[in-house]
Structures are given as C-alpha cells and as structure tokens.
C-alpha cells in the first residue's frame, strides 16, 4: 500500500508541474497576442492616416475639376478629357472612401478588444 501512495504522490507533483508549465505557456501567448494587437493597431492607425491624406487630396482635385466641368458643361462631351478625368477621380475618391471606412472599423475593432481586456 505504501508504494501505491508514493506513486500517486509522484504522479500528483508531476501533474502540478505540467499544469504550471501549461499556465505559463498560456500567459506567454496572451502577452504575445497583446503585443501583436498593439502593433496591428499602430499599423492600422498609420494606414488610416495615409488613406485620409490621399482621400483629402483626391476630394480636393475632384471638387476643383467638378467646378470647372460644370462651368463649361455646355461645351464638353462625355468623351472630353476633363469629363473622363473627373469620372476617374470620382472612382478613385469612392474607392478611397471605402478603404477609409474599412480601416476605421479595423482601428475601432482593435480599440474595442483592448478595452474589453482592461475590463476583464
């Protein structure tokens, strides 16, 4: 009976050691995930800033050309270089707006996740 108790005690300490190792690994992964999310948040913010700058410039160009095209709309046709450029700028502007919204949601997502972790 004594050898059985010793075997159980030995197995119990081994199990505790394995549990402790697993808990440490889990904690390391949590910390790595936190760091990765912080890095991705910083990257997303940087991308958002760049997209915002591009979008602002394209909007300015579009609005300026739109005024010119509207002022001379009686003389221009759909195949006029100004009208074609305006349509291209409109497409570029719309694409950048979609990209800006996507990146905004990405930043909000990471901020929400980080806030949830703080509240846990």
N, C-alpha and C positions, 0 to 999 in steps of 0.2 A: 504494500500500500504506500509506503514512503516513496519508492521510485516513481509511482504514478503522480504523486503530489509534486515531486521535483520536476517531472516532465511538464505538468500543467503550468507550474510557475515559470519554467523556462520559456514555454510557448507564449505565456501571457506577456512577459517582458519583451519578447521578440515582436509580438503584435503591437505593443505600445510604441516600440521604436519605429516600426514600419508606419504606424499611424502618424507619428510625429514627423517622419520624413515626408509623407504624403501631404500633410498640412503645410509644411514648409514649401514644398513644390507648388502647391495651390497658391500660397501667398506670393511667391515669386512671379507666378503667371499673372496674378491680379495686378501686381506692381508694373509688370511689363505692359499689360494691357492699358493701364492708366497712362503710362509714358507714351505709348503708341497713339492713344486718343488725343493726348495733348499735342503731339507732333502733327497729327492729321488735322486737328483744329487750327493750328498755326498755318499749315499749308492751305487749308480751305479759306482762311481769312485772307491770306496773301493772294490767292486766285480770285477771290471776290473783289479785292481792291483793284486788281489788274482789269478784271472784266468791267468794273464800274467805270474806270478811266476810259477804256475803249468805248463803252456804251455812251458815255457823255460826249466823247469826240464824234462818234458816228451820228448821234442825235443832232449835234450842232451842225455838222455837214449836211445832214438830211434837211433840217429846218431851213438852212440858208438856201440850199438848192430848190427846195419846195417853193419858197417865196419867189425866186427867180422864174421858175417854171410857171407858176400861177400868174405872174405879172405878164408873161409873154405867151400865155396859153393859146391865144388866137393864131399865133404864127407857128406853133410847134405841132408836130405829128407824133404818133406813138413810137415812130422809129427815129425820132430826133435823139442825138447823143445825150442831150440834157435829160430827156424823159427816161431813156434807158439807164443812165447813171442814177437817176432818182429812184427808179424801181430796184436797182441793185442795192442802193443804200437802205432802202426800206426793208429788203430781205435781210441784209446784214444786221440792221437795227433789231428786227424781230428775233433773229437767231440769238443775238447777244442778250436780249431781254429774257428769253427762255433760259439761257445759260446762267444769267444773273439770279433768276428765281431759284434755279436748281442749286446753285452754290449757297444762296441764302438759307435754303432749307437744310442743307448739309451742315452749315455752321450752327443753326438753331438746334439740330439734332444732337450734335456733339455737346453743346452747352447744356441741353436738357439732360443728357446722360450724366454729365459731370455733376450737375445739380442734384440729380437723383442719388448719386453715390454719397454726396455730402449729407443728405437727409437720412441715409440708412443708418 
